[in-house]
Amino acid sequence: MIELLQFALLGLGAGTIYAALGTGVVLTYQAAGVINISLGAMGMYIGYTYAFLRNENLLVLPIGTFSMPVLPVWAAILLCLAIAMLLGLLAYALVFRPLRAASGLLKLVAAVGIVMVLQSLAVLRFPSTSASVPPILANDPLHIGGLTVPWDRFLLAAAVIAVAVLLWAMTRFTRTGLAMRAVAEDERAAMLLGHSPGRLSALAWLGSSALAGLLGILASPITGLDPVTNSLFVVPALAVAIVGRLRSFGVTVAAGIALGMIQSVVLKLQGDYSWLPQTGLRDVLPFLVIVVTLAVGGGRLPSRGTEEDPRLPAVPRGGTKPITVAATLLAGVALILTLDGPYRTALTTSVVAVLVCLGIVVVTGMLGQISLAQMTFAGAAGFVLSNLTTHTHLPFPLPPLIAVTLAVLLGVGVAVPALRIRGVTLGVVTLGLAVAVSEFVFKNPDWTGGFGGSRVPELRLFGVGLGGGGDVGFALFALFTVTACAVGVVWLRRTRLGGQMLTIRANERAAAAAGINIAGVKLTGFGIAAGLAGTAGVLLGYQQESLAFQNFDVFVSLTYVAVVYLAGISRVSGAVIAGLMAPGGLVYYALDRWLELGKYNAIVSAIGLLVALVTTPGGVAGELDRQMRWLAGRRRRPTVPEPSGEQAAVLGEETERVVTRTT
């Protein structure tokens, strides 16, 4: 019992991180209406900045490398907090202020873009030596009875609790805090009372960014620094914020500390009992907290009084013409036969990526549900394929069919929460699922080979090996498979099921009143999307001939959602464009080679995504379609000659007489 209590106290470090980030999530949601999943990345970036300022390092910039002096602790902290607030203000002013009336999905994708920018900046600016963070808080051992716990855990917890108390007092006893609560309840009424929602949102972004930055500074000596791991701290933070119903700072802090302590105890139990799973068990707990809280609390996040447009980009009514499909297929075949080497490999990667994007088009563009776990379904199918092909002697096509079927079943299982929750809430659930499966299943060496990966034998049809990578045979096989799936999605749009999906997307209550089986349509839609992603996972396994858990990381899923929204989330053509733009795809590789972006490719893509989200909400495909319709309308429009001077004078006099009589 003493050991369990000691491990629980050691978990204060992680618990206070969750509590602090969860407090920032609550603050941003209440004042700005944004589920800010970029707070973990913000804390990570500021932690790197502080470590850099406190070590003798070189600043790496595009124009050169510069030596930086070591700043005193107080100066480094103040400078880092100023940088954090500046980044938060820039994120609000340049991205989220223009998207104030946008849908929750668009804001969530914008937050993904912020995460991508901060991660890319951290990788570019700071060398690996910056990862060592000098301690700030006293970490001398504290002896309590038979327990020995470092002081810094208690000091960090005290700091977070103090911040939560200050925020609670501000929202209860200050004019600004009361205005934030008023905006959360009814934005229009708050505006009539003289409050500015924009100013309050900017203050919330400043406060939450400063809080995340302070946490990154104080907690980095305990947790270390890693661009991916530190950014994922936001998932448990979302869980505890949901426990607090995105309103209560006190409940959020208490839940965060409790979650961290329970995770630490689970780590101790894993060492004591060998029958417990040894990988990722503690990372499943935030997902369970999210699901249980939403199930008990009614499945919905508390609504805000913000006026926003929840509509997604319009779905085109007309289907794709056969000549368009044939032309696209012939163009793909020509590219496969023309390109060679890395270009053909990149093209094959794009073709496989189109399947993942098609699944997102189905589940989000047509059904209106947010899923951030598409690569989780792809990974499940890919690893099952690897196990079936290496440990059994099942003939083709049984292993791929079984793998895709498992992905469909997993997708249907994920859809069960969607029967009660929707919108950004469902996005939070699927994000937690993606992290849980990645840590608990994909990183388990007994199931997926761990860091060594899982081997997939060469695909053989009728005794002929198709190769992998950029081989012509496999590229053509993948192209025809993806074309068939794309035609199926186009056909789905014309069916009764497709019409029901669009009706649910437009208005779920109206769809239920019209007699549509909401549960059945949602389960079917998620199953189709998961099947498409599972097919992509199978093709990816055959292409690479070895699968690793990094292929199906949660940030890969987030990147795909962002790219599909950028390309056109409601169109099959958008899925094709997104596949070409996907990481490792043809456009990605070509731009890297032609413009020599190299290590700047990721940040250029992230900034381009944010710019496109603000300027082109309908996506590239929607903008191209709009331009084509505009050009077609101009060609059909009859030419009207300009009136002569005498005609214009007569027309002006007649208009003046009409206006006079009307007045």
NUVEXKOL-501337 format. One record per residue (C-alpha): x, z, y; residue in three letters. Coordinates in steps of 0.5 Angstrom, whole numbers, plus 500, padded with zeros to 3 digits. Layout:
residues N
XZYALA...
***
This chain:
residues 663
500500500MET506502505ILE509495503GLU502491505LEU501495511LEU508493513GLN507486512PHE500486516ALA504489522LEU509483521LEU504479522GLY502481529LEU507475531GLY503470528ALA497473530GLY498474537THR500466538ILE493465535TYR490470540ALA493467546ALA492460544LEU485461542GLY484465549THR487458552GLY482454548VAL476459550VAL478458558LEU479451558THR472450554TYR468454559GLN471451565ALA472444563ALA468443557GLY474440553VAL476443546ILE484443548ASN488441542ILE494440546SER495447548LEU500448541GLY504442544ALA504445551MET507452548GLY512448544MET514444550TYR515450554ILE519453549GLY524448548TYR525447556THR526455556TYR531454550ALA534449554PHE535452560LEU538458557ARG543455553ASN549450555GLU546443553ASN546436556LEU540433559LEU538427556VAL535422560LEU534414560PRO539414566ILE544418563GLY546425560THR547431565PHE550437564SER545443566MET548450568PRO545456564VAL539460568LEU538467569PRO532469564VAL527471570TRP529464573ALA528460567ALA521464566ILE519462573LEU521455572LEU518454565CYS511457568LEU511452574ALA513446569ILE507448565ALA502449570MET504442573LEU503439566LEU496442566GLY495440573LEU497433571LEU493432565ALA487434568TYR488430574ALA490423571LEU486424564VAL481429564PHE478428571ARG476421570PRO473423563LEU469428566ARG462425564ALA465422557ALA463423550SER466429547GLY470424542LEU473421548LEU476427550LYS478429544LEU482423543VAL485424550ALA487431548ALA491427542VAL494423547GLY497429550ILE500432544VAL503425542MET506425549VAL509432549LEU512431542GLN515425544SER518428550LEU521434546ALA524429541VAL527425547LEU529430552ARG532436548PHE537436542PRO537439536SER541445539THR536447543SER532450538ALA535456538SER532461543VAL535467545PRO530473545PRO527476551ILE523482548LEU526488545ALA527487537ASN530493535ASP527496529PRO521501530LEU520506525HIS513509524ILE513513518GLY515509512GLY514503516LEU520499520THR517493524VAL521490530PRO519492537TRP517485539ASP511484535ARG508490539PHE510488546LEU508481544LEU501483542ALA500488548ALA502482553ALA497478550VAL491483550ILE493485557ALA492477559VAL485477555ALA483484559VAL485480566LEU481474564LEU475478562TRP475482568ALA476476572MET470472569THR466479570ARG468481577PHE471475581THR467470585ARG472464581THR470467574GLY463468576LEU463461578ALA466459571MET461462568ARG455459572ALA458452571VAL458453563ALA451455563GLU448450568ASP453445572GLU448442576ARG445449579ALA452451580ALA454445584MET447447588LEU450454590LEU456451593GLY461451587HIS466445585SER466444578PRO472440579GLY476445582ARG474450577LEU476445571SER483444575ALA484452575LEU482453568ALA487447566TRP493451570LEU491458567GLY491455560SER497451561SER501457564ALA498462558LEU501457553ALA507456556GLY508464557LEU507464549LEU512459548GLY517463551ILE516469548LEU514467541ALA519462540SER525467538PRO520469533ILE517463530THR523458532GLY522451535LEU519445531ASP515439535PRO510439529VAL509446526THR509449533ASN503444535SER499446529LEU499453531PHE492450535VAL489450528VAL488457527PRO487458535ALA481454534LEU479458528ALA479464532VAL476461538ALA470459534ILE469466532VAL469468539GLY464463540ARG468460545LEU466465550ARG469472548SER476473550PHE476480546GLY473477540VAL478471540THR484476541VAL481481535ALA480475531ALA487472532GLY491478531ILE487480524ALA488472522LEU495473523GLY496480519MET492477513ILE496471513GLN502476512SER499480507VAL497473503VAL505472503LEU506478500LYS501477495LEU504471493GLN511474492GLY508479487ASP503475483TYR506469480SER499466478TRP497465486LEU499458489PRO506459492GLN505453497THR500453503GLY495459501LEU496462508ARG494455511ASP487455508VAL485461511LEU484458518PRO479452515PHE475458511LEU474462517VAL472455521ILE467454515VAL464461514VAL463462522THR460456523LEU455457517ALA453464519VAL453462526GLY448456525GLY453451525GLY454449532ARG458451538LEU455454544PRO452448549SER455448556ARG451446562GLY455440563THR452433564GLU456428560GLU454421557ASP455423549PRO454415547ARG459411544LEU461404545PRO456399543ALA456396537VAL455389537PRO448386534ARG451379531GLY455379525GLY461376524THR461368523LYS464366516PRO468361520ILE471367524THR472370517VAL475364514ALA480363520ALA482370520THR484370513LEU488363514LEU492366519ALA493372515GLY496367509VAL500363514ALA503369517LEU505372510ILE508365508LEU512364515THR514371516LEU520374512ASP524381511GLY522387516PRO516382519TYR513381513ARG513388511THR510390518ALA505385517LEU503388510THR503395513THR498393518SER494390513VAL493396509VAL492400516ALA486396517VAL482399511LEU484406514VAL481404521CYS475400518LEU473407515GLY473410522ILE469405524VAL464406519VAL464414520VAL465414527THR463407530GLY457406526MET455413524LEU457417530GLY460423526GLN468425528ILE472425522SER480427523LEU482427516ALA482420514GLN489420512MET487426507THR482422503PHE488416503ALA493421500GLY488424495ALA487417492ALA495415493GLY497422489PHE492421484VAL494414483LEU501416482SER499421477ASN495417473LEU500411473THR506415471THR503420466HIS497416462THR497409460HIS491407463LEU490399464PRO489396471PHE484397474PRO482404472LEU487408475PRO486405482PRO478406481LEU479413479ILE483414485ALA478411490VAL472415486THR476421487LEU477420495ALA469418495VAL467425492LEU472428497LEU469425503GLY462426500VAL464434500GLY467434507VAL460431509ALA456437507VAL458441513PRO456435517ALA449436515LEU449442519ARG454440525ILE456434529ARG460432534GLY466435536VAL465441532THR465437526LEU472434529GLY474441529VAL472442521VAL475436519THR482437523LEU482444519GLY481441513LEU486436514ALA491441515VAL489445509ALA490440504VAL496437507SER499444506GLU496447500PHE496440496VAL500435499PHE506439500LYS505443493ASN511440489PRO508441482ASP502436484TRP505431489THR513432488GLY514435494GLY520433498PHE522428492GLY515424493GLY511421487SER513415484ARG508409483VAL510403478PRO509396481GLU502393481LEU502388475ARG496383475LEU495379468PHE502381466GLY505378473VAL508383477GLY506383485LEU512387487GLY511391493GLY514392500GLY514385504GLY513381497ASP509375498VAL505377492GLY503384494PHE502382501ALA497376499LEU493381494PHE493386500ALA490381505LEU484379500PHE482386498THR482388506VAL478382507THR473383502ALA472390505CYS472388512ALA466383510VAL463389506GLY463393513VAL460387517VAL455386511TRP453393512LEU451393519ARG446388517ARG443392512THR437397512ARG443403511LEU447400517GLY441400521GLY439407519GLN446409521MET446407528LEU439410529THR442417527ILE448415532ARG443414537ALA439420536ASN438424530GLU432428532ARG428421533ALA431418526ALA429424522ALA422423526ALA422416524ALA423418516GLY430417515ILE433421510ASN439424515ILE442428509ALA443422504GLY445417510VAL451422512LYS453423505LEU453415504THR457414510GLY462419509PHE463416502GLY464409504ILE469411509ALA473416504ALA473410499GLY476405504LEU481410506ALA482411499GLY483404497THR488404503ALA492410500GLY492406493VAL495400497LEU500404500LEU502407494GLY503400491TYR507398497GLN512403498GLN512405490GLU513412492SER509417496LEU511423500ALA507428504PHE509426510GLN505419510ASN499423510PHE500428515ASP495431520VAL498427526PHE498421522VAL490422522SER490423529LEU494417531THR489413527TYR483415530VAL487414537ALA489407536VAL482405533VAL479408539TYR484404543LEU482398540ALA475398539GLY472404535ILE465400534SER467394532ARG470391525VAL475386530SER477393533GLY479395526ALA483389525VAL487390532ILE488397531ALA491395524GLY496391528LEU498396533MET498402528ALA505406527PRO510401523GLY505395524GLY506388526LEU505389533VAL509396533TYR515393530TYR515387534ALA515390540LEU520395538ASP525389536ARG523385542TRP523390548LEU528394544GLU524400545LEU527404540GLY526412540LYS522410546TYR516407542ASN512413541ALA512416548ILE510409551VAL505408546SER502415547ALA502413555ILE499407554GLY493410550LEU492415555LEU491409560VAL487405556ALA482411555LEU481412562VAL481404564THR478401558THR473406554PRO470400550GLY477399547GLY481392547VAL476389542ALA470391547GLY474388553GLU475382550LEU468381548ASP466382555ARG471377558GLN469372553MET461373554ARG463373562TRP466366561LEU461363556ALA456365562GLY460362567ARG460355563ARG452356562ARG451358569ARG448352573PRO452350580THR448352586VAL450348592PRO452352598GLU447351604PRO449347610SER449350617GLY442348619GLU439351612GLN443357613ALA440358620ALA433357618VAL434362612LEU436367616GLY430366621GLU425367615GLU429373612THR428376619GLU421375620ARG419378613VAL423384614VAL419385621THR413384618ARG415389612THR417394617THR
***
